[in-house]
Amino acid sequence: IRDKTVLVTGGAGFIGSHLVEALAPHNEVRILDNFSSGDRSYLPDGVTIVEGDVGDPIALQRAARGVDVIFHHAALVSVSRSVDAPRRSNETNLDASLLVLEQARQEDARVVVASSAAVYGHPDELPVSETASTDPASPYGIQKLAVDQYARRYAELYDLETVALRYFNAYGPRQRGPYSGVISTFLEQARAGEPVTIEGDGEQTRDFVHVSDIVRANLRAATTDAVGEAYNIGTGSRTSIKELAETITDATDSDSPIVHRDSRPGDIRHSGADVSKAKRTLGFEPRVSLESGIQSLVDGT
Ligand code: UD2
């Protein structure tokens, strides 16, 4: 997209900052971030920073004034933290998202919301399509499902242009920290020569999607006519956690042993996207294979 005024909530975070990078050359970009996990160094010059909580109506109003599109990426992404503290994660993931939708109504702005594969819970069928039943297995999944449904209903009830993107397992540069995804955890462990910790038997599978593909999906969502819809964003292929551990120890030339720990209570066994709807309707085409995505993380390119 070009020549728009856009707001990225969570714009200093992992996915948000990559999106900001893609938008900044051709658009007026604002971000709203409380820097709880985001970092200023990720932001290119020329971006307007509003420091604050997405749940703070004043900060949100300031950041959203006059925008054409809001990309809503501010969230607490840890499933296990949502289990430990459901109300705290509900505040950020659901209450604040409703504020964002309301603010978009005020501005008549399009909203692209970050939904999640977590809305499906334990899928009945693989790959999982958007018409599959939604039965989230965690507070996080419940919150994302509610946002996803609100987005759809805001399109219908108020004629607001909304799109929900259901991300599968995102990875890439800048994902880090104790609550981040398994790829960044394994990479840190392998590089430090520490044991690579598989939770459970490692036969569970995930659909790992590179952040650059997620950014491309957002750019498509910003212009599509097919609003009021949810789209799976993944690659369509699944990798077991065991295979992932081996790929990462190989790619880093690490001597780290691969060890097993207890599995996570309530862990999803298999997750994989049917991305045909996003391909057909958004023209989304995942480009980065897991092998090349991991290689570029290792090479730092
Ligand atoms: C990810 C997202 C979540 C949601 C969901 C949608 C993150 C941090 N979470 O949850 O926000 O969108 O996908 O499907 O991106 N594992 C290990 N060892 C470790 C860490 C993890 O074996 O040190 C396993 C873990 O038990 C699980 C798998 O790896 O089976 C993936 O775990 P995760 O935390 O990266 O992501 P997930 O799928 O729980």
Boltz pocket constraint, residues with backbone or C-beta under 6 A from the ligand:
constraints:
  - pocket:
      binder: B
      contacts: [[A, 77], [A, 78], [A, 79], [A, 115], [A, 116], [A, 117], [A, 118], [A, 167], [A, 168], [A, 169], [A, 170], [A, 179], [A, 180], [A, 181], [A, 182], [A, 183], [A, 185], [A, 186], [A, 197], [A, 198], [A, 199], [A, 200], [A, 204], [A, 206], [A, 241], [A, 263], [A, 264], [A, 267], [A, 268], [A, 271]]
      max_distance: 6.0
